[in-house]
Amino acid sequence: MPQTSKKMSRDDSVGSALRLCEEASVYQASEPKPRFIDLFCGIGGFRIAFEKAGGSCVFSSDWDKHSQITYEANFGEKPEGDIHSVPIKNIPKFDVLCAGFPCQPFSIAGVSKKLSLGRKHGFDDERQGNLFFKLAEIINHHRPSAFVLENVKNLKGHDKGRTFQIIHSTLTEQLGYKVYYKIIDAKSVVPQHRERIFIVGFREPRHFEFPEFPEKGPKLGSILDSNVSDKYILTNNLWTYLQNYAKKHQEAGNGFGFGLVSENDTTRTLSARYYKDGSEILVSRGKGMTPRRLAPRECARLMGYPDSFKIPVSDTQAYRQFGNSVVVPVVESIAQQVIQTLSRPSDHRPELVLSFCEDGDSILQDNTAKRVPARYKTKREMMKVAV
Ligand SMILES: C[S@@+](CC[C@H](N)C(=O)[O-])C[C@H]1O[C@@H](n2cnc3c(N)ncnc32)[C@H](O)[C@@H]1O
């Protein structure tokens, strides 16, 4: 679409902008609930988010039997197993493909662990790396209106950017989707620093913007229980070991340390290995006291799961499941934007920005190329009025 930049008086432009807002507010989606599929569904973080945003799940798959138990307890349906054993044509018709595809071949930990074992990594890891191509095959066969993929932040830099370049070109050049991606830190919605890359694609060349998240988020105190079983307190032996280990590494100039946090803090990233020693997130119980781990229910909250979410598995499995999951409110905001984008005509370009200039004049301009002069932003003389 050509960029438009039109000079007009302040009254005219305010009137136009308001008319645009009115038009936008009367727009109603004519489509029924968008159908989505929940691949590598784990315990259903994507599902809660997309259902809350108005979607309807028509298929789910995850081969982990403990995750299947949690998923079934919460959604009344057991996910299909290994995605390789599901004939693609048997997947029902859907509009949006959701997948937090397995991150191990791409994560820093995964890469270093595998390299140290002399194993291949990334796309060379035959069993897991090719799961992306499975997704590509499903997209190619069903041609959904959109997809939302999630992975670790390191996907972007893996193998000097080559892995992401292959993923991006497969989705854009080979499959023909218009692709947007962004690394989002969940700390603005939960008290956890957790950066993940989200890749959103549209079959038609739609304009999409990732949701904006607030700068400041909640603190740990908001998700802690006041009454937690003593079984979550570290043993003296483990606590002494962790302190000595951290000291040794600090003296050697390495970064390793445990993550001791209090009510006013934001935690490190909860990992799927939290059940091992819990060292990344240890809750302080006061000076001189041995800290404790988070209880599984607190981990659920740390990932943005509602308290109504059932946890029918052992603590070990629950820690693994939440550590592998997505932060639900982050995905929910993305889901809302995706569904809203799909409900508009594919050539919709909503971003008209009304800029007030220093001379009192104003410019109404297309914002798709972010052409608002920087000086208006810094002087707070720009007012964003349109949808
Ligand atoms: C990063 S987790 C996704 C978690 C999920 N997004 C959630 O919110 O809970 C990746 C999942 O992929 C599943 N998985 C890995 N390989 C699979 C395969 N070949 N078929 C089906 N599921 C698989 C794992 O069991 C794991 O639960």
PDBQT file of the ligand as one rigid body, heavy atoms in Angstrom, charges set to zero:
ROOT
HETATM    1  C1  LIG A 401       8.330 -27.100  24.869  1.00  0.00    +0.000 C 
HETATM    2  S1  LIG A 401       7.147 -28.346  25.187  1.00  0.00    +0.000 S 
HETATM    3  C2  LIG A 401       5.638 -27.508  24.795  1.00  0.00    +0.000 C 
HETATM    4  C3  LIG A 401       4.811 -27.170  25.979  1.00  0.00    +0.000 C 
HETATM    5  C4  LIG A 401       3.494 -26.544  25.691  1.00  0.00    +0.000 C 
HETATM    6  N1  LIG A 401       3.600 -25.399  24.798  1.00  0.00    +0.000 N 
HETATM    7  C5  LIG A 401       2.782 -26.123  26.979  1.00  0.00    +0.000 C 
HETATM    8  O1  LIG A 401       2.267 -25.010  27.050  1.00  0.00    +0.000 OA
HETATM    9  O2  LIG A 401       2.738 -26.907  27.912  1.00  0.00    +0.000 OA
HETATM   10  C6  LIG A 401       7.351 -29.445  23.840  1.00  0.00    +0.000 C 
HETATM   11  C7  LIG A 401       6.454 -30.650  23.890  1.00  0.00    +0.000 C 
HETATM   12  O3  LIG A 401       6.626 -31.382  22.688  1.00  0.00    +0.000 OA
HETATM   13  C8  LIG A 401       6.386 -32.742  22.988  1.00  0.00    +0.000 C 
HETATM   14  N2  LIG A 401       6.952 -33.565  21.897  1.00  0.00    +0.000 N 
HETATM   15  C9  LIG A 401       8.248 -33.701  21.567  1.00  0.00    +0.000 A 
HETATM   16  N3  LIG A 401       8.387 -34.494  20.492  1.00  0.00    +0.000 NA
HETATM   17  C10 LIG A 401       7.131 -34.866  20.125  1.00  0.00    +0.000 A 
HETATM   18  C11 LIG A 401       6.617 -35.674  19.075  1.00  0.00    +0.000 A 
HETATM   19  N4  LIG A 401       7.432 -36.267  18.198  1.00  0.00    +0.000 N 
HETATM   20  N5  LIG A 401       5.273 -35.821  18.979  1.00  0.00    +0.000 NA
HETATM   21  C12 LIG A 401       4.453 -35.213  19.866  1.00  0.00    +0.000 A 
HETATM   22  N6  LIG A 401       4.883 -34.457  20.888  1.00  0.00    +0.000 NA
HETATM   23  C13 LIG A 401       6.213 -34.270  21.014  1.00  0.00    +0.000 A 
HETATM   24  C14 LIG A 401       7.039 -32.955  24.343  1.00  0.00    +0.000 C 
HETATM   25  O4  LIG A 401       6.498 -34.060  25.003  1.00  0.00    +0.000 OA
HETATM   26  C15 LIG A 401       6.740 -31.612  25.031  1.00  0.00    +0.000 C 
HETATM   27  O5  LIG A 401       5.614 -31.694  25.863  1.00  0.00    +0.000 OA
ENDROOT
TORSDOF 0
